[in-house]
Amino acid sequence: MSQLKAGDIAPDFTAQTTNGSTISLKDYRGKKLVLYFYPKDDTPGCTAQACSLRDANKDIVAMGAAVLGVSTQDESSHQKFTSKYKLNFPLLADTDHAISKAYGTIGGGGLLSAAKALVGMADRITFIIDERGYIAHVIDSPNTKNHAKEVLVLL
């Protein structure tokens, strides 16, 4: 599937969170959702991105939005990453790549995307989903250190 764009209906999903609970996209109806895909827990770029969103989470919530991170690692990896950096939002374990495939963030175009897909890693892409479940914005190349600022401008 090709990557989604603004105006598309956000694909529904159900996944395990960091704390072992199960959530779905429909749980966020009526509020905005920052759904960000990242390659791997505890790597420099992914850590910078997660910490940027962590530090601004209060402002994001104040704008009526929630944050969910998605990567292909399991709950155990996410729990370690969350604990180490005191992340204040859930991470989703997309171990079967179903969410990444639905959003077009794994196995996309380009040599780097193909190489990452071979080792089971998604591309770094953020989707801002509106209250009705539509993609409002797509950030194709997030600035990991300043990602929260990019998100807040679009909320």
MDTraj code that builds the backbone (N, CA, C; nanometers):
import mdtraj as md
import numpy as np

residues = "MET SER GLN LEU LYS ALA GLY ASP ILE ALA PRO ASP PHE THR ALA GLN THR THR ASN GLY SER THR ILE SER LEU LYS ASP TYR ARG GLY LYS LYS LEU VAL LEU TYR PHE TYR PRO LYS ASP ASP THR PRO GLY CYS THR ALA GLN ALA CYS SER LEU ARG ASP ALA ASN LYS ASP ILE VAL ALA MET GLY ALA ALA VAL LEU GLY VAL SER THR GLN ASP GLU SER SER HIS GLN LYS PHE THR SER LYS TYR LYS LEU ASN PHE PRO LEU LEU ALA ASP THR ASP HIS ALA ILE SER LYS ALA TYR GLY THR ILE GLY GLY GLY GLY LEU LEU SER ALA ALA LYS ALA LEU VAL GLY MET ALA ASP ARG ILE THR PHE ILE ILE ASP GLU ARG GLY TYR ILE ALA HIS VAL ILE ASP SER PRO ASN THR LYS ASN HIS ALA LYS GLU VAL LEU VAL LEU LEU".split()
xyz = np.array([
    [0.0842, -0.1193, 0.0000],
    [0.0000, 0.0000, 0.0000],
    [0.0877, 0.1242, 0.0000],
    [0.0445, 0.2284, -0.0694],
    [0.1209, 0.3523, -0.0698],
    [0.0902, 0.4309, 0.0572],
    [0.1768, 0.5253, 0.0857],
    [0.1618, 0.6044, 0.2064],
    [0.0346, 0.6888, 0.2007],
    [-0.0265, 0.7056, 0.3137],
    [-0.1474, 0.7863, 0.3232],
    [-0.1141, 0.9344, 0.3099],
    [-0.2161, 1.0115, 0.2752],
    [-0.1985, 1.1563, 0.2612],
    [-0.3118, 1.2285, 0.3325],
    [-0.2958, 1.3585, 0.3512],
    [-0.3993, 1.4388, 0.4164],
    [-0.5308, 1.4206, 0.3428],
    [-0.6383, 1.4018, 0.4198],
    [-0.7710, 1.3814, 0.3645],
    [-0.8139, 1.2357, 0.3602],
    [-0.7170, 1.1435, 0.3683],
    [-0.7497, 1.0008, 0.3697],
    [-0.8079, 0.9612, 0.5055],
    [-0.8901, 0.8575, 0.5048],
    [-0.9393, 0.8006, 0.6303],
    [-0.8244, 0.7238, 0.6943],
    [-0.8004, 0.7485, 0.8220],
    [-0.6941, 0.6768, 0.8936],
    [-0.7359, 0.5313, 0.9119],
    [-0.6513, 0.4371, 0.8728],
    [-0.6844, 0.2959, 0.8920],
    [-0.6995, 0.2625, 1.0407],
    [-0.8012, 0.1855, 1.0708],
    [-0.8211, 0.1436, 1.2090],
    [-0.7121, 0.0443, 1.2468],
    [-0.6842, 0.0359, 1.3741],
    [-0.5861, -0.0597, 1.4245],
    [-0.6215, -0.0956, 1.5677],
    [-0.5708, -0.2067, 1.6097],
    [-0.5775, -0.2504, 1.7487],
    [-0.4395, -0.3044, 1.7818],
    [-0.3838, -0.2626, 1.8967],
    [-0.2478, -0.3051, 1.9318],
    [-0.2267, -0.3021, 2.0820],
    [-0.1209, -0.3694, 2.1245],
    [-0.0792, -0.3695, 2.2642],
    [0.0055, -0.2458, 2.2917],
    [-0.0196, -0.1833, 2.4064],
    [0.0587, -0.0670, 2.4463],
    [0.1718, -0.1089, 2.5394],
    [0.2509, -0.0119, 2.5769],
    [0.3642, -0.0330, 2.6661],
    [0.3237, -0.1045, 2.7942],
    [0.2074, -0.0692, 2.8474],
    [0.1655, -0.1288, 2.9750],
    [0.0841, -0.2567, 2.9573],
    [0.0767, -0.3074, 2.8332],
    [0.0083, -0.4339, 2.8087],
    [-0.1396, -0.4221, 2.7783],
    [-0.1950, -0.3007, 2.7844],
    [-0.3367, -0.2849, 2.7509],
    [-0.3537, -0.2823, 2.5991],
    [-0.4747, -0.3079, 2.5555],
    [-0.5063, -0.3073, 2.4134],
    [-0.5842, -0.1802, 2.3808],
    [-0.5417, -0.1103, 2.2766],
    [-0.6127, 0.0097, 2.2328],
    [-0.6373, 0.0028, 2.0835],
    [-0.7332, 0.0835, 2.0398],
    [-0.7690, 0.0932, 1.8985],
    [-0.7776, 0.2401, 1.8588],
    [-0.7720, 0.2644, 1.7303],
    [-0.7870, 0.4008, 1.6821],
    [-0.9199, 0.4595, 1.7270],
    [-1.0250, 0.3773, 1.7266],
    [-1.1573, 0.4277, 1.7643],
    [-1.1604, 0.4813, 1.9072],
    [-1.0657, 0.4398, 1.9914],
    [-1.0574, 0.4919, 2.1281],
    [-1.0252, 0.6413, 2.1306],
    [-0.9764, 0.6937, 2.0195],
    [-0.9352, 0.8338, 2.0123],
    [-1.0325, 0.9213, 1.9343],
    [-1.1467, 0.8664, 1.8950],
    [-1.2464, 0.9483, 1.8258],
    [-1.2884, 1.0629, 1.9163],
    [-1.3031, 1.1792, 1.8557],
    [-1.3418, 1.2975, 1.9322],
    [-1.2231, 1.3790, 1.9787],
    [-1.1016, 1.3265, 1.9565],
    [-0.9821, 1.4050, 1.9877],
    [-0.8798, 1.3830, 1.8776],
    [-0.7838, 1.4698, 1.8706],
    [-0.6778, 1.4568, 1.7709],
    [-0.5766, 1.3536, 1.8203],
    [-0.5100, 1.2908, 1.7256],
    [-0.4097, 1.1909, 1.7593],
    [-0.2831, 1.2152, 1.6784],
    [-0.1707, 1.2198, 1.7478],
    [-0.0393, 1.2264, 1.6850],
    [0.0128, 1.0827, 1.6849],
    [0.0090, 1.0205, 1.5682],
    [0.0517, 0.8816, 1.5528],
    [0.1853, 0.8843, 1.4803],
    [0.2912, 0.8557, 1.5566],
    [0.4223, 0.8654, 1.4930],
    [0.4892, 0.7290, 1.4857],
    [0.5440, 0.7009, 1.3681],
    [0.6153, 0.5771, 1.3409],
    [0.7646, 0.6059, 1.3459],
    [0.8385, 0.5155, 1.4078],
    [0.9828, 0.5345, 1.4187],
    [1.0517, 0.3990, 1.4002],
    [1.1792, 0.4010, 1.3570],
    [1.2474, 0.2759, 1.3235],
    [1.2765, 0.1821, 1.4408],
    [1.3324, 0.2335, 1.5526],
    [1.3786, 0.1402, 1.6545],
    [1.3952, 0.2085, 1.7900],
    [1.3548, 0.1383, 1.8949],
    [1.3717, 0.1876, 2.0314],
    [1.5192, 0.2126, 2.0635],
    [1.5400, 0.3184, 2.1432],
    [1.6702, 0.3463, 2.2047],
    [1.7843, 0.3670, 2.1059],
    [1.7542, 0.4254, 1.9909],
    [1.8576, 0.4695, 1.8977],
    [1.8604, 0.6217, 1.9044],
    [1.9690, 0.6863, 1.8625],
    [1.9804, 0.8316, 1.8834],
    [1.8650, 0.9148, 1.8261],
    [1.8292, 0.8931, 1.7007],
    [1.7218, 0.9725, 1.6404],
    [1.5865, 0.9433, 1.7029],
    [1.5602, 0.8174, 1.7290],
    [1.4315, 0.7778, 1.7870],
    [1.4189, 0.8274, 1.9304],
    [1.5288, 0.8276, 2.0034],
    [1.5282, 0.8793, 2.1398],
    [1.5038, 1.0302, 2.1394],
    [1.5723, 1.1018, 2.0510],
    [1.5528, 1.2472, 2.0423],
    [1.4074, 1.2803, 2.0089],
    [1.3497, 1.2067, 1.9158],
    [1.2111, 1.2301, 1.8755],
    [1.1159, 1.2021, 1.9915],
    [1.1315, 1.0893, 2.0567],
    [1.0436, 1.0529, 2.1681],
    [1.0558, 1.1532, 2.2827],
    [1.1774, 1.1958, 2.3130],
    [1.1968, 1.2913, 2.4229],
    [1.1413, 1.4288, 2.3881],
    [1.1472, 1.4672, 2.2621],
    [1.0867, 1.5931, 2.2192],
    [0.9360, 1.5901, 2.2440],
    [0.8725, 1.4813, 2.2054],
    [0.7285, 1.4675, 2.2266],
    [0.6955, 1.4541, 2.3752],
    [0.7793, 1.3833, 2.4495],
    [0.7598, 1.3702, 2.5950],
    [0.7604, 1.5082, 2.6612],
    [0.8595, 1.5891, 2.6262],
    [0.8757, 1.7193, 2.6903],
    [0.7626, 1.8161, 2.6572],
    [0.6965, 1.7965, 2.5440],
    [0.5876, 1.8855, 2.5027],
    [0.4505, 1.8201, 2.5177],
    [0.4444, 1.7039, 2.5784],
    [0.3180, 1.6305, 2.5840],
    [0.2085, 1.7108, 2.6537],
    [0.2432, 1.7863, 2.7557],
    [0.1427, 1.8672, 2.8258],
    [0.0805, 1.9694, 2.7295],
    [0.1632, 2.0312, 2.6452],
    [0.1124, 2.1277, 2.5463],
    [0.0295, 2.0591, 2.4387],
    [0.0709, 1.9404, 2.3978],
    [-0.0033, 1.8644, 2.2968],
    [-0.1409, 1.8273, 2.3514],
    [-0.1452, 1.7782, 2.4743],
    [-0.2723, 1.7423, 2.5386],
    [-0.3608, 1.8661, 2.5535],
    [-0.3006, 1.9795, 2.5870],
    [-0.3767, 2.1045, 2.6020],
    [-0.4419, 2.1468, 2.4703],
    [-0.3869, 2.0999, 2.3587],
    [-0.4441, 2.1315, 2.2273],
    [-0.5430, 2.0236, 2.1827],
    [-0.5813, 1.9357, 2.2748],
    [-0.6838, 1.8360, 2.2455],
    [-0.6345, 1.7126, 2.1731],
    [-0.5052, 1.6823, 2.1864],
    [-0.4482, 1.5684, 2.1147],
    [-0.3813, 1.4705, 2.2106],
    [-0.3651, 1.3484, 2.1629],
    [-0.2897, 1.2448, 2.2333],
    [-0.1753, 1.2020, 2.1421],
    [-0.0747, 1.1385, 2.2008],
    [0.0417, 1.0896, 2.1261],
    [0.0503, 0.9379, 2.1404],
    [0.0755, 0.8704, 2.0290],
    [0.1058, 0.7275, 2.0276],
    [0.2272, 0.7064, 1.9380],
    [0.3256, 0.6324, 1.9882],
    [0.4405, 0.5949, 1.9076],
    [0.4249, 0.4520, 1.8593],
    [0.4711, 0.4244, 1.7375],
    [0.4591, 0.2906, 1.6796],
    [0.5938, 0.2477, 1.6217],
    [0.6395, 0.1304, 1.6640],
    [0.7537, 0.0667, 1.5982],
    [0.7329, -0.0833, 1.6033],
    [0.8217, -0.1555, 1.5404],
    [0.8018, -0.2989, 1.5254],
    [0.8624, -0.3815, 1.6389],
    [0.9197, -0.3170, 1.7401],
    [0.9716, -0.3919, 1.8548],
    [0.8559, -0.4410, 1.9419],
    [0.8863, -0.5350, 2.0296],
    [0.7829, -0.5920, 2.1160],
    [0.7609, -0.5074, 2.2419],
    [0.6637, -0.5497, 2.3222],
    [0.6290, -0.4744, 2.4431],
    [0.7467, -0.4625, 2.5393],
    [0.8264, -0.5656, 2.5504],
    [0.9411, -0.5639, 2.6412],
    [1.0401, -0.4538, 2.6022],
    [1.0701, -0.4442, 2.4754],
    [1.1596, -0.3389, 2.4261],
    [1.0997, -0.2018, 2.4531],
    [0.9703, -0.1869, 2.4266],
    [0.9023, -0.0596, 2.4504],
    [0.9013, -0.0241, 2.5986],
    [0.8828, -0.1240, 2.6847],
    [0.8814, -0.0974, 2.8287],
    [1.0167, -0.0454, 2.8751],
    [1.1246, -0.1043, 2.8267],
    [1.2596, -0.0583, 2.8631],
    [1.2835, 0.0838, 2.8133],
    [1.2447, 0.1100, 2.6897],
    [1.2617, 0.2423, 2.6289],
    [1.1810, 0.3467, 2.7064],
    [1.0564, 0.3130, 2.7377],
    [0.9683, 0.4034, 2.8125],
    [1.0246, 0.4326, 2.9501],
    [1.0695, 0.3303, 3.0183],
    [1.1234, 0.3463, 3.1531],
    [1.2532, 0.4273, 3.1523],
    [1.3418, 0.3965, 3.0610],
    [1.4719, 0.4638, 3.0538],
    [1.4572, 0.6132, 3.0309],
    [1.3620, 0.6530, 2.9455],
    [1.3468, 0.7941, 2.9103],
    [1.2210, 0.8575, 2.9695],
    [1.1533, 0.7860, 3.0583],
    [1.0342, 0.8370, 3.1272],
    [0.9321, 0.8947, 3.0283],
    [0.9031, 0.8155, 2.9256],
    [0.8060, 0.8594, 2.8252],
    [0.6677, 0.8630, 2.8880],
    [0.5914, 0.9662, 2.8546],
    [0.4593, 0.9875, 2.9150],
    [0.3455, 0.9682, 2.8155],
    [0.3663, 0.8784, 2.7209],
    [0.2632, 0.8401, 2.6241],
    [0.2895, 0.6955, 2.5853],
    [0.1877, 0.6253, 2.5380],
    [0.2043, 0.4829, 2.5041],
    [0.2823, 0.4612, 2.3738],
    [0.3503, 0.3487, 2.3714],
    [0.4121, 0.2986, 2.2488],
    [0.3374, 0.1716, 2.2096],
    [0.3177, 0.1536, 2.0805],
    [0.2469, 0.0361, 2.0303],
    [0.3459, -0.0631, 1.9713],
    [0.3278, -0.1891, 2.0062],
    [0.4116, -0.2963, 1.9548],
    [0.3494, -0.3487, 1.8249],
    [0.4094, -0.3136, 1.7132],
    [0.3603, -0.3548, 1.5809],
    [0.4468, -0.4696, 1.5286],
    [0.4526, -0.5771, 1.6062],
    [0.5437, -0.6867, 1.5743],
    [0.5081, -0.7605, 1.4449],
    [0.3820, -0.7580, 1.4069],
    [0.3431, -0.8233, 1.2808],
    [0.3412, -0.7255, 1.1630],
    [0.3772, -0.6002, 1.1896],
    [0.3882, -0.4937, 1.0884],
    [0.2541, -0.4540, 1.0287],
    [0.1446, -0.4965, 1.0877],
    [0.0120, -0.4684, 1.0317],
    [-0.0187, -0.3191, 1.0292],
    [0.0133, -0.2484, 1.1364],
    [-0.0153, -0.1037, 1.1411],
    [0.0770, -0.0312, 1.0436],
    [0.2052, -0.0659, 1.0461],
    [0.3011, -0.0020, 0.9559],
    [0.2628, -0.0224, 0.8093],
    [0.2173, -0.1419, 0.7761],
    [0.1746, -0.1675, 0.6381],
    [0.0488, -0.0880, 0.6040],
    [-0.0459, -0.0823, 0.6969],
    [-0.1705, -0.0089, 0.6727],
    [-0.1450, 0.1393, 0.6482],
    [-0.0447, 0.1936, 0.7151],
    [-0.0120, 0.3358, 0.7013],
    [0.0969, 0.3613, 0.5976],
    [0.1466, 0.2549, 0.5339],
    [0.2461, 0.2703, 0.4278],
    [0.3821, 0.3139, 0.4770],
    [0.4163, 0.2780, 0.6018],
    [0.5441, 0.3231, 0.6573],
    [0.6517, 0.2147, 0.6564],
    [0.6193, 0.0996, 0.6032],
    [0.7202, -0.0077, 0.5942],
    [0.7178, -0.0613, 0.4513],
    [0.8375, -0.0760, 0.3966],
    [0.8483, -0.1288, 0.2612],
    [0.8098, -0.0297, 0.1538],
    [0.8192, 0.0996, 0.1868],
    [0.7848, 0.2034, 0.0901],
    [0.8917, 0.2189, -0.0163],
    [0.8805, 0.3252, -0.0917],
    [0.9736, 0.3498, -0.2007],
    [1.1120, 0.3893, -0.1517],
    [1.2097, 0.3720, -0.2362],
    [1.3458, 0.4135, -0.2064],
    [1.4290, 0.3013, -0.1481],
    [1.5579, 0.3132, -0.1682],
    [1.6528, 0.2115, -0.1244],
    [1.6581, 0.1999, 0.0278],
    [1.6602, 0.3140, 0.0985],
    [1.6672, 0.3111, 0.2446],
    [1.5429, 0.2453, 0.3038],
    [1.4258, 0.2802, 0.2514],
    [1.3019, 0.2189, 0.2994],
    [1.3023, 0.0684, 0.2760],
    [1.3505, 0.0274, 0.1604],
    [1.3566, -0.1157, 0.1292],
    [1.4526, -0.1884, 0.2228],
    [1.5669, -0.1255, 0.2505],
    [1.6651, -0.1864, 0.3410],
    [1.6082, -0.1980, 0.4820],
    [1.5411, -0.0933, 0.5287],
    [1.4811, -0.0983, 0.6626],
    [1.3728, -0.2064, 0.6687],
    [1.2946, -0.2188, 0.5636],
    [1.1882, -0.3192, 0.5613],
    [1.2457, -0.4602, 0.5707],
    [1.3612, -0.4830, 0.5092],
    [1.4239, -0.6151, 0.5149],
    [1.4566, -0.6572, 0.6578],
    [1.4891, -0.5597, 0.7429],
    [1.5195, -0.5913, 0.8832],
    [1.4009, -0.5596, 0.9742],
    [1.2849, -0.5310, 0.9134],
    [1.1627, -0.5132, 0.9911],
    [1.1461, -0.3782, 1.0575],
    [1.2057, -0.2731, 1.0037],
    [1.1922, -0.1400, 1.0627],
    [1.1061, -0.0498, 0.9746],
    [1.0226, 0.0293, 1.0380],
    [0.9371, 0.1243, 0.9666],
    [1.0128, 0.2543, 0.9403],
    [0.9642, 0.3306, 0.8446],
    [1.0161, 0.4646, 0.8199],
    [0.9692, 0.5586, 0.9294],
    [1.0390, 0.6695, 0.9446],
    [1.0036, 0.7718, 1.0429],
    [0.9040, 0.8687, 0.9783],
    [0.7771, 0.8528, 1.0108],
    [0.6708, 0.9359, 0.9547],
    [0.5678, 0.9609, 1.0646],
    [0.5133, 1.0823, 1.0683],
    [0.4110, 1.1159, 1.1670],
    [0.2820, 1.1534, 1.0964],
    [0.1718, 1.0999, 1.1491],
    [0.0385, 1.1325, 1.0993],
    [-0.0372, 1.2042, 1.2104],
    [-0.0965, 1.3155, 1.1777],
    [-0.1860, 1.3833, 1.2713],
    [-0.3269, 1.3531, 1.2223],
    [-0.4014, 1.2846, 1.3081],
    [-0.5355, 1.2384, 1.2752],
    [-0.6358, 1.3278, 1.3461],
    [-0.7369, 1.3736, 1.2726],
    [-0.8347, 1.4646, 1.3326],
    [-0.9384, 1.3896, 1.4155],
    [-1.0274, 1.4647, 1.4746],
    [-1.1283, 1.4101, 1.5663],
    [-1.2237, 1.3113, 1.4983],
    [-1.2367, 1.3199, 1.3662],
    [-1.3283, 1.2323, 1.2920],
    [-1.2605, 1.1082, 1.2362],
    [-1.1278, 1.0983, 1.2565],
    [-1.0564, 0.9811, 1.2076],
    [-0.9950, 0.9969, 1.0697],
    [-0.9776, 1.1202, 1.0245],
    [-0.9136, 1.1478, 0.8953],
    [-0.7710, 1.1986, 0.9177],
    [-0.6840, 1.1677, 0.8227],
    [-0.5475, 1.2196, 0.8270],
    [-0.5550, 1.3700, 0.7989],
    [-0.5117, 1.4501, 0.8937],
    [-0.5115, 1.5957, 0.8756],
    [-0.3772, 1.6437, 0.8203],
    [-0.2678, 1.5824, 0.8677],
    [-0.1334, 1.6221, 0.8247],
    [-0.0418, 1.5001, 0.8259],
    [0.0576, 1.5042, 0.7372],
    [0.1614, 1.4019, 0.7339],
    [0.2951, 1.4743, 0.7403],
    [0.3791, 1.4323, 0.8339],
    [0.5154, 1.4860, 0.8439],
    [0.6072, 1.3740, 0.7961],
    [0.6544, 1.3877, 0.6712],
    [0.7331, 1.2825, 0.6056],
    [0.8754, 1.2708, 0.6572],
    [0.9340, 1.3822, 0.6936],
    [1.0738, 1.3824, 0.7382],
    [1.0847, 1.4624, 0.8670],
    [1.0402, 1.4038, 0.9774],
    [1.0422, 1.4776, 1.1031],
    [1.1828, 1.5180, 1.1463],
    [1.1927, 1.6358, 1.2045],
    [1.3157, 1.6817, 1.2676],
    [1.3129, 1.6215, 1.4079],
    [1.3922, 1.5198, 1.4310],
    [1.3800, 1.4431, 1.5549],
    [1.3952, 1.5284, 1.6806],
    [1.4882, 1.6204, 1.6814],
    [1.5118, 1.7012, 1.8017],
    [1.4022, 1.8045, 1.8261],
    [1.3360, 1.8462, 1.7217],
    [1.2335, 1.9507, 1.7323],
    [1.0974, 1.9019, 1.6836],
    [1.0739, 1.7741, 1.6960],
    [0.9513, 1.7176, 1.6400],
    [0.8261, 1.7735, 1.7069],
    [0.8311, 1.7923, 1.8361],
    [0.7139, 1.8461, 1.9060],
    [0.6742, 1.9830, 1.8523],
    [0.7723, 2.0661, 1.8208],
    [0.7415, 2.1988, 1.7634],
    [0.6711, 2.1831, 1.6296],
    [0.7180, 2.0888, 1.5470],
    [0.6531, 2.0629, 1.4182],
    [0.5084, 2.0222, 1.4391],
    [0.4849, 1.9357, 1.5365],
    [0.3494, 1.8869, 1.5660],
    [0.2619, 1.9985, 1.6184],
    [0.3119, 2.0755, 1.7139],
    [0.2299, 2.1810, 1.7754],
    [0.1853, 2.2859, 1.6734],
    [0.2685, 2.3164, 1.5763],
    [0.2322, 2.4124, 1.4721],
    [0.1104, 2.3624, 1.3930],
    [0.1020, 2.2304, 1.3749],
    [-0.0039, 2.1724, 1.2928],
    [-0.1313, 2.1420, 1.3715],
    [-0.1229, 2.1373, 1.5035],
    [-0.2415, 2.1094, 1.5838],
    [-0.3286, 2.2335, 1.5913],
])
top = md.Topology()
chain = top.add_chain()
for i, resn in enumerate(residues, 1):
    res = top.add_residue(resn, chain, resSeq=i)
    for name in ("N", "CA", "C"):
        top.add_atom(name, md.element.get_by_symbol(name[0]), res)
traj = md.Trajectory(xyz[None], top)
